């Protein structure tokens, strides 16, 4: 089976609009896995566009309890492991991880700001299995077809690590 390009967006609406803008062959197919929507579009190769649900990962203290203050040691974990109301996040991470196994190219198309950069980075790092160093970055400011096509055809060659670092320090 031919490998695809996996595009990660920050929100479900953005995933649908990006898939619609980038399709050249046939129509966009909406799929669902464990309640997680994703879109397949034909172009030079198959494009799979999957949304996040905002932050899928968060930081937590390495040691919990009252006797460990101040806290200096943190680690990144899936949100469902740190927050009670985030059980559905597990489905999103599992679906993205499964889709990443069929991909040979990865593109972060989350919002081009500090928060979007961090969201995309940690999804690529953890859900996609350390693909953050090989991923490209779509840079756009509006979800118009013309701008999305330009951002796809001329992506930044790597993630925006300065914005990611700024987000991590926040």
VEXTOR-238568 format. One record per residue (C-alpha): x, y, z; residue number from 0; residue in three letters; chain. Coordinates in steps of 0.02 Angstrom, whole numbers, plus 50000, padded with zeros to 5 digits. Layout:
! VEXTOR-238568
+-------+-------+-------+-----+------+------+
!    xx !    yy !    zz ! pos ! code ! unit !
+-------+-------+-------+-----+------+------+
!     X !     Y !     Z ! NUM !  Ala !    A !
...
+-------+-------+-------+-----+------+------+
! end
This chain:
! VEXTOR-238568
+-------+-------+-------+-----+------+------+
!    xx !    yy !    zz ! pos ! code ! unit !
+-------+-------+-------+-----+------+------+
! 50000 ! 50000 ! 50000 !   0 !  Unk !    A !
! 50065 ! 50172 ! 49955 !   1 !  Unk !    A !
! 50110 ! 50284 ! 50101 !   2 !  Unk !    A !
! 50015 ! 50446 ! 50126 !   3 !  Unk !    A !
! 50048 ! 50622 ! 50187 !   4 !  Unk !    A !
! 49978 ! 50652 ! 50361 !   5 !  Unk !    A !
! 49923 ! 50829 ! 50401 !   6 !  Unk !    A !
! 49884 ! 50872 ! 50581 !   7 !  Unk !    A !
! 49768 ! 51018 ! 50621 !   8 !  Unk !    A !
! 49720 ! 51098 ! 50784 !   9 !  Unk !    A !
! 49531 ! 51089 ! 50762 !  10 !  Unk !    A !
! 49404 ! 50979 ! 50670 !  11 !  Unk !    A !
! 49337 ! 51121 ! 50562 !  12 !  Unk !    A !
! 49512 ! 51163 ! 50501 !  13 !  Unk !    A !
! 49542 ! 50980 ! 50453 !  14 !  Unk !    A !
! 49385 ! 50976 ! 50346 !  15 !  Unk !    A !
! 49426 ! 51141 ! 50260 !  16 !  Unk !    A !
! 49607 ! 51095 ! 50226 !  17 !  Unk !    A !
! 49559 ! 50927 ! 50152 !  18 !  Unk !    A !
! 49429 ! 51013 ! 50041 !  19 !  Unk !    A !
! 49553 ! 51143 ! 49981 !  20 !  Unk !    A !
! 49692 ! 51019 ! 49942 !  21 !  Unk !    A !
! 49594 ! 50886 ! 49849 !  22 !  Unk !    A !
! 49630 ! 50874 ! 49663 !  23 !  Unk !    A !
! 49562 ! 50701 ! 49625 !  24 !  Unk !    A !
! 49388 ! 50641 ! 49669 !  25 !  Unk !    A !
! 49302 ! 50703 ! 49824 !  26 !  Unk !    A !
! 49350 ! 50717 ! 50006 !  27 !  Unk !    A !
! 49304 ! 50563 ! 50107 !  28 !  Unk !    A !
! 49257 ! 50588 ! 50289 !  29 !  Unk !    A !
! 49307 ! 50440 ! 50397 !  30 !  Unk !    A !
! 49291 ! 50407 ! 50582 !  31 !  Unk !    A !
! 49388 ! 50298 ! 50702 !  32 !  Unk !    A !
! 49329 ! 50282 ! 50883 !  33 !  Unk !    A !
! 49229 ! 50442 ! 50863 !  34 !  Unk !    A !
! 49378 ! 50538 ! 50792 !  35 !  Unk !    A !
! 49344 ! 50615 ! 50621 !  36 !  Unk !    A !
! 49477 ! 50624 ! 50486 !  37 !  Unk !    A !
! 49476 ! 50662 ! 50301 !  38 !  Unk !    A !
! 49557 ! 50582 ! 50150 !  39 !  Unk !    A !
! 49589 ! 50683 ! 49993 !  40 !  Unk !    A !
! 49672 ! 50636 ! 49829 !  41 !  Unk !    A !
! 49814 ! 50742 ! 49763 !  42 !  Unk !    A !
! 49989 ! 50693 ! 49702 !  43 !  Unk !    A !
! 49974 ! 50558 ! 49837 !  44 !  Unk !    A !
! 49840 ! 50523 ! 49964 !  45 !  Unk !    A !
! 49824 ! 50656 ! 50097 !  46 !  Unk !    A !
! 49752 ! 50613 ! 50267 !  47 !  Unk !    A !
! 49701 ! 50763 ! 50373 !  48 !  Unk !    A !
! 49667 ! 50730 ! 50556 !  49 !  Unk !    A !
! 49620 ! 50858 ! 50688 !  50 !  Unk !    A !
! 49678 ! 50870 ! 50866 !  51 !  Unk !    A !
! 49557 ! 50926 ! 50999 !  52 !  Unk !    A !
! 49668 ! 51066 ! 51060 !  53 !  Unk !    A !
! 49804 ! 51010 ! 51179 !  54 !  Unk !    A !
! 49817 ! 50820 ! 51184 !  55 !  Unk !    A !
! 49969 ! 50826 ! 51299 !  56 !  Unk !    A !
! 50004 ! 50923 ! 51457 !  57 !  Unk !    A !
! 50137 ! 50934 ! 51591 !  58 !  Unk !    A !
! 50126 ! 50856 ! 51762 !  59 !  Unk !    A !
! 50242 ! 50842 ! 51910 !  60 !  Unk !    A !
! 50353 ! 50689 ! 51914 !  61 !  Unk !    A !
! 50312 ! 50665 ! 52098 !  62 !  Unk !    A !
! 50142 ! 50703 ! 52169 !  63 !  Unk !    A !
! 50096 ! 50747 ! 52346 !  64 !  Unk !    A !
! 50108 ! 50889 ! 52469 !  65 !  Unk !    A !
! 50284 ! 50849 ! 52524 !  66 !  Unk !    A !
! 50357 ! 50892 ! 52355 !  67 !  Unk !    A !
! 50352 ! 51081 ! 52346 !  68 !  Unk !    A !
! 50418 ! 51179 ! 52258 !  69 !  Unk !    A !
! 50404 ! 51073 ! 52102 !  70 !  Unk !    A !
! 50553 ! 51075 ! 51984 !  71 !  Unk !    A !
! 50533 ! 50913 ! 51888 !  72 !  Unk !    A !
! 50397 ! 50898 ! 51758 !  73 !  Unk !    A !
! 50357 ! 50778 ! 51617 !  74 !  Unk !    A !
! 50239 ! 50779 ! 51468 !  75 !  Unk !    A !
! 50094 ! 50656 ! 51475 !  76 !  Unk !    A !
! 49933 ! 50630 ! 51379 !  77 !  Unk !    A !
! 49796 ! 50741 ! 51450 !  78 !  Unk !    A !
! 49689 ! 50591 ! 51495 !  79 !  Unk !    A !
! 49827 ! 50534 ! 51616 !  80 !  Unk !    A !
! 49828 ! 50701 ! 51708 !  81 !  Unk !    A !
! 49649 ! 50767 ! 51698 !  82 !  Unk !    A !
! 49492 ! 50680 ! 51755 !  83 !  Unk !    A !
! 49377 ! 50748 ! 51620 !  84 !  Unk !    A !
! 49489 ! 50708 ! 51472 !  85 !  Unk !    A !
! 49453 ! 50523 ! 51441 !  86 !  Unk !    A !
! 49404 ! 50552 ! 51258 !  87 !  Unk !    A !
! 49580 ! 50615 ! 51223 !  88 !  Unk !    A !
! 49641 ! 50434 ! 51224 !  89 !  Unk !    A !
! 49538 ! 50398 ! 51067 !  90 !  Unk !    A !
! 49612 ! 50549 ! 50977 !  91 !  Unk !    A !
! 49791 ! 50499 ! 51019 !  92 !  Unk !    A !
! 49761 ! 50317 ! 50969 !  93 !  Unk !    A !
! 49683 ! 50367 ! 50803 !  94 !  Unk !    A !
! 49822 ! 50490 ! 50760 !  95 !  Unk !    A !
! 49951 ! 50359 ! 50807 !  96 !  Unk !    A !
! 49867 ! 50228 ! 50697 !  97 !  Unk !    A !
! 49856 ! 50348 ! 50549 !  98 !  Unk !    A !
! 50039 ! 50398 ! 50570 !  99 !  Unk !    A !
! 50093 ! 50218 ! 50537 ! 100 !  Unk !    A !
! 50030 ! 50235 ! 50358 ! 101 !  Unk !    A !
! 50118 ! 50401 ! 50327 ! 102 !  Unk !    A !
! 50287 ! 50441 ! 50252 ! 103 !  Unk !    A !
! 50271 ! 50630 ! 50259 ! 104 !  Unk !    A !
! 50208 ! 50733 ! 50406 ! 105 !  Unk !    A !
! 50144 ! 50911 ! 50403 ! 106 !  Unk !    A !
! 50096 ! 51017 ! 50552 ! 107 !  Unk !    A !
! 49950 ! 51127 ! 50500 ! 108 !  Unk !    A !
! 49898 ! 51185 ! 50673 ! 109 !  Unk !    A !
! 49870 ! 51371 ! 50696 ! 110 !  Unk !    A !
! 50029 ! 51468 ! 50664 ! 111 !  Unk !    A !
! 50050 ! 51538 ! 50839 ! 112 !  Unk !    A !
! 50135 ! 51484 ! 50999 ! 113 !  Unk !    A !
! 49995 ! 51372 ! 51058 ! 114 !  Unk !    A !
! 49968 ! 51289 ! 50888 ! 115 !  Unk !    A !
! 50154 ! 51258 ! 50871 ! 116 !  Unk !    A !
! 50162 ! 51169 ! 51039 ! 117 !  Unk !    A !
! 50006 ! 51065 ! 51001 ! 118 !  Unk !    A !
! 50075 ! 51004 ! 50835 ! 119 !  Unk !    A !
! 50250 ! 50972 ! 50903 ! 120 !  Unk !    A !
! 50194 ! 50858 ! 51045 ! 121 !  Unk !    A !
! 50073 ! 50762 ! 50935 ! 122 !  Unk !    A !
! 50213 ! 50730 ! 50810 ! 123 !  Unk !    A !
! 50334 ! 50685 ! 50950 ! 124 !  Unk !    A !
! 50225 ! 50569 ! 51052 ! 125 !  Unk !    A !
! 50072 ! 50511 ! 50952 ! 126 !  Unk !    A !
! 50168 ! 50495 ! 50788 ! 127 !  Unk !    A !
! 50326 ! 50419 ! 50861 ! 128 !  Unk !    A !
! 50460 ! 50554 ! 50856 ! 129 !  Unk !    A !
! 50417 ! 50625 ! 50685 ! 130 !  Unk !    A !
! 50440 ! 50807 ! 50741 ! 131 !  Unk !    A !
! 50614 ! 50821 ! 50664 ! 132 !  Unk !    A !
! 50558 ! 50764 ! 50492 ! 133 !  Unk !    A !
! 50393 ! 50860 ! 50487 ! 134 !  Unk !    A !
! 50359 ! 51013 ! 50382 ! 135 !  Unk !    A !
! 50253 ! 51162 ! 50433 ! 136 !  Unk !    A !
! 50107 ! 51239 ! 50340 ! 137 !  Unk !    A !
! 50101 ! 51425 ! 50373 ! 138 !  Unk !    A !
! 49938 ! 51513 ! 50335 ! 139 !  Unk !    A !
! 49832 ! 51648 ! 50415 ! 140 !  Unk !    A !
! 49662 ! 51612 ! 50338 ! 141 !  Unk !    A !
! 49574 ! 51454 ! 50287 ! 142 !  Unk !    A !
! 49546 ! 51509 ! 50107 ! 143 !  Unk !    A !
! 49575 ! 51382 ! 49970 ! 144 !  Unk !    A !
! 49709 ! 51487 ! 49885 ! 145 !  Unk !    A !
! 49809 ! 51515 ! 50043 ! 146 !  Unk !    A !
! 49796 ! 51333 ! 50099 ! 147 !  Unk !    A !
! 49857 ! 51269 ! 49930 ! 148 !  Unk !    A !
! 50005 ! 51389 ! 49936 ! 149 !  Unk !    A !
! 50046 ! 51336 ! 50115 ! 150 !  Unk !    A !
! 50040 ! 51152 ! 50065 ! 151 !  Unk !    A !
! 50142 ! 51172 ! 49906 ! 152 !  Unk !    A !
! 50273 ! 51283 ! 49990 ! 153 !  Unk !    A !
! 50285 ! 51228 ! 50172 ! 154 !  Unk !    A !
! 50419 ! 51279 ! 50293 ! 155 !  Unk !    A !
! 50552 ! 51141 ! 50286 ! 156 !  Unk !    A !
! 50541 ! 51109 ! 50473 ! 157 !  Unk !    A !
! 50437 ! 51151 ! 50624 ! 158 !  Unk !    A !
! 50449 ! 51324 ! 50700 ! 159 !  Unk !    A !
! 50559 ! 51276 ! 50847 ! 160 !  Unk !    A !
! 50576 ! 51455 ! 50912 ! 161 !  Unk !    A !
! 50387 ! 51465 ! 50936 ! 162 !  Unk !    A !
! 50385 ! 51292 ! 51013 ! 163 !  Unk !    A !
! 50519 ! 51341 ! 51137 ! 164 !  Unk !    A !
! 50424 ! 51500 ! 51180 ! 165 !  Unk !    A !
! 50269 ! 51396 ! 51212 ! 166 !  Unk !    A !
! 50361 ! 51273 ! 51322 ! 167 !  Unk !    A !
! 50428 ! 51412 ! 51432 ! 168 !  Unk !    A !
! 50253 ! 51484 ! 51457 ! 169 !  Unk !    A !
+-------+-------+-------+-----+------+------+
! end
